[in-house]
Amino acid sequence: FEIKAATSMRTSVIIVFAAVVTVCAAADAPIAIVSQSQDGPNPDGSYKWSWESANGIKAEEEGSLSGQGDDAALQVRGSSSYKSTDGQDISLKYTANEEGFKPEGAHLPTPPPIPELIKKALEWIEAHPSKDDQ
């Protein structure tokens, strides 16, 4: 019985090892970059770059400095696009500046509308500020 169990265990280990080797060998191959450009960083702080891969992923971004000294802030605009695993085209546009990162895209979740009663209550509160707020 012990020899049969040991042989069965050895066979199981070999099968698992073969499965792991097969999965590792089937790893995705690197995806080529078909176009790429870069300008900067320039002395004025501006830059621009873009690239596209062989599988259709695209990205681009440009930025510049605004303001001087402690008030200097980077102004960035960019976009990226790709096809999701279910075949949907995903496109993202964004800006980033002293006010933060602001993404835009049809695939991004949006908050539900404010319920009408809450909206009316907020309007009433705004129209009737408390004495402490004045």
MDAnalysis code that builds the backbone (N, CA, C; Angstrom):
import MDAnalysis as mda
import numpy as np

u = mda.Universe.empty(402, n_residues=134, atom_resindex=np.repeat(np.arange(134), 3), trajectory=True)
u.add_TopologyAttr("name", ["N", "CA", "C"] * 134)
u.add_TopologyAttr("resid", np.arange(1, 135))
u.add_TopologyAttr("resname", ["PHE", "GLU", "ILE", "LYS", "ALA", "ALA", "THR", "SER", "MET", "ARG", "THR", "SER", "VAL", "ILE", "ILE", "VAL", "PHE", "ALA", "ALA", "VAL", "VAL", "THR", "VAL", "CYS", "ALA", "ALA", "ALA", "ASP", "ALA", "PRO", "ILE", "ALA", "ILE", "VAL", "SER", "GLN", "SER", "GLN", "ASP", "GLY", "PRO", "ASN", "PRO", "ASP", "GLY", "SER", "TYR", "LYS", "TRP", "SER", "TRP", "GLU", "SER", "ALA", "ASN", "GLY", "ILE", "LYS", "ALA", "GLU", "GLU", "GLU", "GLY", "SER", "LEU", "SER", "GLY", "GLN", "GLY", "ASP", "ASP", "ALA", "ALA", "LEU", "GLN", "VAL", "ARG", "GLY", "SER", "SER", "SER", "TYR", "LYS", "SER", "THR", "ASP", "GLY", "GLN", "ASP", "ILE", "SER", "LEU", "LYS", "TYR", "THR", "ALA", "ASN", "GLU", "GLU", "GLY", "PHE", "LYS", "PRO", "GLU", "GLY", "ALA", "HIS", "LEU", "PRO", "THR", "PRO", "PRO", "PRO", "ILE", "PRO", "GLU", "LEU", "ILE", "LYS", "LYS", "ALA", "LEU", "GLU", "TRP", "ILE", "GLU", "ALA", "HIS", "PRO", "SER", "LYS", "ASP", "ASP", "GLN"])
u.atoms.positions = np.array([
    [0.827, -1.193, 0.000],
    [0.000, 0.000, 0.000],
    [0.871, 1.257, 0.000],
    [2.001, 1.247, 0.768],
    [2.874, 2.413, 0.845],
    [3.530, 2.722, -0.494],
    [3.924, 1.720, -1.244],
    [4.562, 1.940, -2.547],
    [3.561, 2.539, -3.515],
    [2.318, 2.056, -3.483],
    [1.280, 2.569, -4.369],
    [0.974, 4.034, -4.033],
    [0.902, 4.378, -2.736],
    [0.632, 5.752, -2.316],
    [1.783, 6.665, -2.713],
    [3.018, 6.203, -2.543],
    [4.187, 7.009, -2.911],
    [4.219, 7.248, -4.414],
    [3.904, 6.232, -5.202],
    [3.868, 6.376, -6.658],
    [2.769, 7.341, -7.068],
    [1.614, 7.235, -6.416],
    [0.500, 8.133, -6.713],
    [0.866, 9.572, -6.357],
    [1.541, 9.763, -5.218],
    [1.955, 11.098, -4.797],
    [2.981, 11.664, -5.773],
    [3.930, 10.862, -6.194],
    [4.963, 11.288, -7.132],
    [4.320, 11.678, -8.463],
    [3.363, 10.906, -8.917],
    [2.658, 11.208, -10.163],
    [1.905, 12.530, -10.038],
    [1.264, 12.746, -8.899],
    [0.534, 14.002, -8.680],
    [1.480, 15.193, -8.693],
    [2.632, 15.061, -8.050],
    [3.614, 16.151, -8.023],
    [4.103, 16.447, -9.437],
    [4.365, 15.434, -10.217],
    [4.832, 15.622, -11.597],
    [3.764, 16.319, -12.428],
    [2.509, 15.940, -12.255],
    [1.416, 16.568, -13.012],
    [1.286, 18.042, -12.628],
    [1.334, 18.338, -11.329],
    [1.243, 19.735, -10.880],
    [2.433, 20.532, -11.405],
    [3.634, 19.966, -11.333],
    [4.826, 20.646, -11.839],
    [4.695, 20.921, -13.336],
    [4.209, 19.959, -14.097],
    [4.025, 20.144, -15.542],
    [3.000, 21.239, -15.823],
    [1.941, 21.290, -15.025],
    [0.921, 22.329, -15.211],
    [1.504, 23.710, -14.931],
    [2.300, 23.832, -13.867],
    [2.921, 25.120, -13.529],
    [3.876, 25.556, -14.636],
    [4.676, 24.638, -15.147],
    [5.608, 24.960, -16.235],
    [4.837, 25.412, -17.471],
    [3.740, 24.752, -17.779],
    [2.926, 25.120, -18.942],
    [2.353, 26.520, -18.785],
    [1.829, 26.837, -17.618],
    [1.255, 28.163, -17.375],
    [2.340, 29.231, -17.469],
    [3.496, 28.971, -16.872],
    [4.587, 29.952, -16.920],
    [5.092, 30.153, -18.343],
    [5.158, 29.102, -19.121],
    [5.634, 29.206, -20.499],
    [4.649, 29.970, -21.371],
    [3.368, 29.970, -20.987],
    [2.344, 30.641, -21.785],
    [2.188, 32.111, -21.402],
    [3.135, 32.670, -20.637],
    [3.059, 34.078, -20.232],
    [3.051, 34.967, -21.469],
    [2.391, 36.123, -21.326],
    [2.288, 37.057, -22.444],
    [3.663, 37.531, -22.893],
    [3.820, 37.599, -24.193],
    [5.055, 38.126, -24.772],
    [5.041, 39.646, -24.647],
    [6.202, 40.284, -24.583],
    [6.236, 41.746, -24.526],
    [5.543, 42.351, -25.745],
    [4.879, 43.478, -25.532],
    [4.155, 44.151, -26.613],
    [5.017, 45.297, -27.124],
    [5.199, 45.349, -28.417],
    [6.074, 46.349, -29.032],
    [5.456, 47.740, -28.999],
    [6.308, 48.748, -28.866],
    [5.907, 50.145, -29.003],
    [6.079, 50.488, -30.480],
    [4.979, 50.879, -31.145],
    [5.043, 51.157, -32.587],
    [5.338, 52.619, -32.888],
    [5.037, 53.519, -31.960],
    [5.429, 54.919, -32.140],
    [5.630, 55.549, -30.773],
    [6.573, 56.496, -30.741],
    [6.893, 57.150, -29.482],
    [7.556, 58.482, -29.793],
    [7.164, 59.522, -29.057],
    [7.831, 60.817, -29.213],
    [7.944, 61.482, -27.852],
    [8.966, 62.310, -27.722],
    [9.176, 63.020, -26.466],
    [9.843, 64.349, -26.757],
    [9.331, 65.398, -26.140],
    [9.906, 66.731, -26.241],
    [10.035, 67.270, -24.827],
    [11.245, 67.458, -24.361],
    [11.465, 68.000, -23.032],
    [11.925, 66.952, -22.057],
    [12.078, 67.347, -20.837],
    [11.673, 68.623, -20.257],
    [12.520, 69.778, -20.793],
    [11.853, 70.873, -21.092],
    [12.487, 72.055, -21.654],
    [12.863, 73.029, -20.534],
    [13.734, 74.011, -20.835],
    [14.148, 74.978, -19.805],
    [12.980, 75.714, -19.142],
    [11.888, 75.913, -19.877],
    [10.734, 76.607, -19.292],
    [9.836, 75.674, -18.483],
    [10.214, 74.395, -18.362],
    [9.438, 73.437, -17.585],
    [8.409, 72.674, -18.396],
    [8.266, 73.004, -19.669],
    [7.266, 72.318, -20.492],
    [7.806, 70.974, -20.980],
    [6.896, 70.103, -21.312],
    [7.246, 68.802, -21.872],
    [6.053, 68.268, -22.654],
    [6.316, 67.266, -23.468],
    [5.261, 66.606, -24.237],
    [5.769, 65.218, -24.598],
    [4.916, 64.209, -24.445],
    [5.275, 62.860, -24.862],
    [4.035, 62.122, -25.349],
    [4.264, 61.105, -26.156],
    [3.171, 60.236, -26.612],
    [3.763, 58.893, -27.016],
    [2.926, 57.872, -26.986],
    [3.339, 56.556, -27.462],
    [2.111, 55.735, -27.836],
    [2.351, 54.729, -28.663],
    [1.306, 53.777, -29.051],
    [1.938, 52.400, -29.130],
    [1.238, 51.401, -28.603],
    [1.754, 50.036, -28.631],
    [1.071, 49.237, -29.741],
    [1.652, 48.097, -30.048],
    [1.144, 47.252, -31.132],
    [-0.262, 46.729, -30.858],
    [-0.675, 46.679, -29.608],
    [-2.019, 46.197, -29.295],
    [-3.047, 47.326, -29.226],
    [-2.674, 48.536, -29.662],
    [-3.631, 49.630, -29.770],
    [-3.727, 50.550, -28.570],
    [-2.948, 50.310, -27.537],
    [-2.960, 51.218, -26.390],
    [-2.240, 52.499, -26.791],
    [-2.839, 53.649, -26.442],
    [-2.250, 54.950, -26.763],
    [-2.240, 55.812, -25.507],
    [-1.224, 56.651, -25.392],
    [-1.166, 57.609, -24.285],
    [-0.397, 58.835, -24.743],
    [-0.817, 59.991, -24.251],
    [-0.105, 61.231, -24.544],
    [-0.318, 62.200, -23.395],
    [0.662, 63.079, -23.214],
    [0.565, 64.061, -22.139],
    [1.434, 65.255, -22.483],
    [0.984, 66.430, -22.063],
    [1.799, 67.629, -22.184],
    [1.619, 68.451, -20.923],
    [2.679, 69.139, -20.556],
    [2.623, 69.931, -19.343],
    [3.463, 71.180, -19.461],
    [3.134, 72.148, -18.640],
    [3.893, 73.397, -18.596],
    [3.771, 73.991, -17.200],
    [4.724, 74.858, -16.880],
    [4.696, 75.541, -15.592],
    [3.957, 76.854, -15.727],
    [3.169, 77.178, -14.719],
    [2.547, 78.498, -14.664],
    [2.918, 79.110, -13.322],
    [3.031, 80.408, -13.264],
    [3.405, 81.081, -12.028],
    [4.906, 81.056, -11.816],
    [5.343, 81.739, -10.771],
    [6.765, 81.852, -10.462],
    [7.021, 81.501, -8.999],
    [8.208, 81.050, -8.698],
    [8.620, 80.797, -7.322],
    [7.695, 79.852, -6.583],
    [7.246, 80.290, -5.397],
    [6.360, 79.458, -4.575],
    [4.986, 79.284, -5.204],
    [4.627, 80.168, -6.139],
    [3.324, 80.087, -6.807],
    [3.364, 79.235, -8.071],
    [4.529, 78.678, -8.413],
    [4.647, 77.866, -9.626],
    [3.800, 76.602, -9.488],
    [3.111, 76.255, -10.554],
    [2.276, 75.047, -10.564],
    [2.373, 74.395, -11.936],
    [2.383, 73.102, -11.958],
    [2.426, 72.357, -13.208],
    [1.013, 72.218, -13.754],
    [0.834, 72.563, -15.010],
    [-0.449, 72.424, -15.704],
    [-0.302, 71.246, -16.671],
    [-1.083, 70.202, -16.484],
    [-0.941, 68.978, -17.277],
    [-2.254, 68.651, -17.970],
    [-2.146, 68.203, -19.223],
    [-3.280, 67.706, -20.008],
    [-2.840, 66.402, -20.649],
    [-3.711, 65.411, -20.647],
    [-3.328, 64.152, -21.257],
    [-4.515, 63.270, -21.564],
    [-4.209, 62.145, -22.203],
    [-5.255, 61.176, -22.525],
    [-4.625, 59.801, -22.709],
    [-5.454, 58.795, -22.590],
    [-5.043, 57.425, -22.889],
    [-6.262, 56.672, -23.392],
    [-6.010, 55.639, -24.175],
    [-7.113, 54.824, -24.682],
    [-6.633, 53.393, -24.878],
    [-7.575, 52.475, -24.720],
    [-7.295, 51.059, -24.908],
    [-8.612, 50.325, -25.074],
    [-8.538, 49.065, -25.452],
    [-9.730, 48.231, -25.587],
    [-9.781, 47.299, -24.379],
    [-10.930, 47.287, -23.685],
    [-11.068, 46.444, -22.497],
    [-11.149, 44.972, -22.895],
    [-11.081, 44.102, -21.905],
    [-11.129, 42.664, -22.180],
    [-12.455, 42.239, -22.797],
    [-13.523, 43.025, -22.563],
    [-14.810, 42.695, -23.175],
    [-15.020, 43.417, -24.511],
    [-13.966, 44.059, -25.041],
    [-14.040, 44.681, -26.362],
    [-14.499, 46.125, -26.379],
    [-14.760, 46.711, -25.223],
    [-15.227, 48.094, -25.152],
    [-14.039, 49.051, -25.297],
    [-14.223, 50.114, -26.108],
    [-13.197, 51.143, -26.228],
    [-13.228, 52.016, -24.982],
    [-12.107, 52.119, -24.305],
    [-11.982, 52.937, -23.103],
    [-11.114, 54.139, -23.452],
    [-11.618, 55.323, -23.172],
    [-10.881, 56.550, -23.456],
    [-10.925, 57.437, -22.218],
    [-9.773, 57.911, -21.804],
    [-9.667, 58.752, -20.621],
    [-8.944, 60.037, -20.992],
    [-9.531, 61.166, -20.652],
    [-8.875, 62.463, -20.793],
    [-8.731, 63.026, -19.392],
    [-7.663, 63.784, -19.161],
    [-7.466, 64.321, -17.820],
    [-6.715, 65.643, -17.852],
    [-6.909, 66.394, -16.802],
    [-6.113, 67.580, -16.527],
    [-5.643, 67.456, -15.084],
    [-4.521, 68.075, -14.814],
    [-4.008, 68.119, -13.446],
    [-3.328, 69.465, -13.263],
    [-3.653, 70.114, -12.163],
    [-3.070, 71.422, -11.872],
    [-3.169, 71.672, -10.374],
    [-3.048, 72.928, -9.971],
    [-3.098, 73.244, -8.544],
    [-4.441, 72.883, -7.918],
    [-5.450, 72.646, -8.725],
    [-6.770, 72.251, -8.214],
    [-6.939, 70.735, -8.135],
    [-5.926, 69.975, -8.559],
    [-5.988, 68.526, -8.461],
    [-6.093, 67.825, -9.807],
    [-6.324, 66.525, -9.742],
    [-6.437, 65.656, -10.919],
    [-7.903, 65.523, -11.283],
    [-8.232, 65.779, -12.557],
    [-9.626, 65.723, -13.004],
    [-9.742, 64.807, -14.226],
    [-10.131, 63.552, -14.016],
    [-10.304, 62.627, -15.134],
    [-11.693, 62.748, -15.749],
    [-11.789, 62.449, -17.039],
    [-13.070, 62.409, -17.742],
    [-13.089, 61.169, -18.623],
    [-14.202, 60.445, -18.597],
    [-14.352, 59.276, -19.439],
    [-15.720, 58.656, -19.239],
    [-16.296, 58.149, -20.310],
    [-17.631, 57.554, -20.229],
    [-17.650, 56.326, -19.318],
    [-16.502, 55.680, -19.135],
    [-16.437, 54.470, -18.318],
    [-16.339, 54.766, -16.820],
    [-16.101, 56.016, -16.443],
    [-15.954, 56.365, -15.033],
    [-17.318, 56.467, -14.353],
    [-17.412, 56.033, -13.112],
    [-18.698, 56.130, -12.409],
    [-19.048, 57.586, -12.120],
    [-20.324, 57.869, -12.090],
    [-20.800, 59.215, -11.762],
    [-21.736, 59.109, -10.563],
    [-21.783, 60.152, -9.749],
    [-22.666, 60.086, -8.583],
    [-24.125, 60.137, -9.012],
    [-25.013, 59.565, -8.211],
    [-26.440, 59.643, -8.548],
    [-26.918, 61.086, -8.384],
    [-28.021, 61.453, -9.031],
    [-28.533, 62.814, -8.873],
    [-29.004, 63.051, -7.435],
    [-28.948, 64.314, -7.018],
    [-29.412, 64.670, -5.674],
    [-30.935, 64.531, -5.648],
    [-31.495, 63.832, -4.654],
    [-32.958, 63.707, -4.564],
    [-33.609, 65.092, -4.473],
    [-34.785, 65.213, -5.056],
    [-35.475, 66.501, -5.155],
    [-35.694, 67.150, -3.789],
    [-36.111, 66.385, -2.783],
    [-36.338, 66.956, -1.449],
    [-35.042, 67.501, -0.844],
    [-33.952, 66.799, -1.041],
    [-32.661, 67.270, -0.528],
    [-32.248, 68.539, -1.263],
    [-32.458, 68.561, -2.574],
    [-32.117, 69.745, -3.364],
    [-32.899, 70.967, -2.872],
    [-34.198, 70.786, -2.630],
    [-35.027, 71.895, -2.131],
    [-34.562, 72.347, -0.749],
    [-34.203, 71.394, 0.106],
    [-33.725, 71.743, 1.446],
    [-32.425, 72.541, 1.367],
    [-31.518, 72.139, 0.492],
    [-30.261, 72.871, 0.330],
    [-30.500, 74.278, -0.207],
    [-31.435, 74.410, -1.149],
    [-31.768, 75.736, -1.683],
    [-32.363, 76.619, -0.585],
    [-33.225, 76.050, 0.267],
    [-33.834, 76.814, 1.349],
    [-32.761, 77.267, 2.343],
    [-31.851, 76.362, 2.687],
    [-30.777, 76.702, 3.627],
    [-29.909, 77.824, 3.062],
    [-29.618, 77.755, 1.767],
    [-28.811, 78.801, 1.136],
    [-29.545, 80.143, 1.141],
    [-30.856, 80.113, 0.927],
    [-31.650, 81.348, 0.893],
    [-31.902, 81.909, 2.289],
    [-31.767, 81.095, 3.329],
    [-32.043, 81.519, 4.703],
    [-30.846, 81.200, 5.604],
    [-29.736, 81.905, 5.441],
    [-28.559, 81.604, 6.274],
    [-28.828, 81.928, 7.741],
    [-28.183, 81.190, 8.609],
    [-28.348, 81.459, 10.045],
    [-27.626, 82.755, 10.397],
    [-27.963, 83.324, 11.533],
    [-27.346, 84.580, 11.954],
    [-25.844, 84.407, 12.166],
    [-25.416, 83.195, 12.535],
    [-23.984, 82.933, 12.737],
    [-23.208, 82.969, 11.427],
    [-23.873, 82.655, 10.302],
    [-23.218, 82.620, 8.996],
    [-23.086, 84.003, 8.367],
    [-23.797, 84.997, 8.901],
    [-23.794, 86.326, 8.281],
    [-22.662, 87.179, 8.764],
])
